[in-house]
């Protein structure tokens, strides 16, 4: 069993931006000539991973664990310790994501969320969805 110090060290290495899924998305957006985005723009509600303010399009690359894929079913995750803490934390993340989506959409934004497994599985399909959204919002 890992000590609390090791667990704490591992958790401290998890970043809020610059994850592998974000890097994959960034490289593919660049390859498909979808440039001009801002990364983690803190002036936009929810600080999207990629955003095009001119076209009011926000893209989030969400981790299945941290953002509660399948509504954070406690049966899906076999937490070894602090189960109540993790369920509460991830449930708050889910609620926050829903609130961010609602606020952005209310302000005329297109909000796209991708799960890590979608980006790992077929990133080109994800980028095609972004291209379509940008066209809808007026990008040529």
N, C-alpha and C positions, 0 to 999 in steps of 0.2 A: 504494500500500500504506500502511496506517495504521501510525503509529509505536507503539512500546511504550507511550509515555506516553499516547497517545490511547486505546489499548486498555485500559490500566490505569484511566484515568479512566472510561471507559464501564462497565467491570466494577464499579467502586466505586459506581455509581449503581443497581445491581441490589439490591433490598431483599429481605429474607426474609419480610416481611409487608407488607400494604397494596398488593398488586399489583392490576392491573385485573381479573383473574379473581376475586380475593377481593372486590373492591368490587361486582362484578356479582352475585356470589352473595349478599352481604350485603343489597344492595338488594332482591333477589328474595325472600329469606327474610323480610325485613321486610314486604314487600308481601303475602306469603301468611300473615302473622301467626305466623310461626315465630320468636318472640323468646325471650329468656331464655338465649341462648347466650353463651358466653365466647369471645372471639377470642384465639388464640395462647396458650392457658392453659399456662403453664410448669410447672404441677403435674401435668400429664397427660403420660404417655409420648408422645414424638413431637411435642409442642406443636401439636396440631391447629389448623387454621385456624378451625374452629368446633366447639364442643363443648357438650353438655348433660350435665353430670355426673349429675344426677338420673336421667336416662334412659340413662346410659352409652352415649352415641352421639357418635362423633367423625367429623368431615368434614374431608378434606384436598382442597385445590384444587392440583393438581400441574401444573407446566409440562412440556410434552412434552420439551423439551431437557434441563432440569436433572434430571428424574426418569427419563429414559431410556425414553421410549415405544418399544415394540417391542424391549425389551432392549438398547437402545443399540447397535444394529447400526452398526458402524464404516463400513459401506458407505453407510448412509443419511446420515451426516454427513461432509461433505468438509472436515475440519479443515485449515486452512492452516498452522498451526504448533502445536507442543506437543501433537500428536495423542495421544501416550502419556499425558500428564498428564490430558487431558480424558476419555479413555476410562476411566482409573483413577478419576478423581473421580466421574464419573457412575455408574460401576459400584458405587462405594461408596455413593452415594445410593440406588441400587436395592436393594442389600443392606440398608441401614439401614431403608428403607421396609418391606421384608419382615419384618424383625425387629420393628419397631414394630407392624405389623399383628398379628403372632403374639402379642406380649406383651399388647396390648390385648384381643384376642379371648380369650386365656387368662384374663383378668380380667373377662370377661363383657361386654365392650364390643362394640357394632356399629361396624365401621369402614367408612366409605364414602370412596372416592377417585374424584375426577373429574379428567379431563384437561382442559387448557385448551380444546381444540377442542370438547369436549362442552359446556362452559359457554358458549362462544361460539356454538355451534350451536343448543342448545335448553335454556336454563337452567331453564325451567319443568319439563321432564322430570327434570332433576337434583333440583330441589326436591321434586317428587312422590316421588322415591326417599327423600329425607330424611324427608318426612312419613310415609311408610310405615314406615320404621325407627323413628321416634319412637312411632308407634302400637304397634308390636310391643313396645316397651320400656315401654309403659304411659301414654304421653301421650294425653290425650283430644282 
